[in-house]
């Protein structure tokens, strides 16, 4: 799902669910650009999220914002 970086704004969506950290890059027009998954390390949550965001910045450096979804019980 990788595409070349563009000048169009892109966004990262983070979903913390159970034991999985999911992160996606979405373009300004809603196109899914990249998807990543990693084990969710509850003890190092901020470090885990920052690490996956850094990985995605290498794919698309023109990121506008990051949103995080944490489902309730």
Secondary structure by P-SEA (a helix, b strand, c coil): ccccccccbbbbbbbbcccbbbbbbbcccccccccccccccccaaaaaaaaaaaaaaaacccccbbbbbbbcc
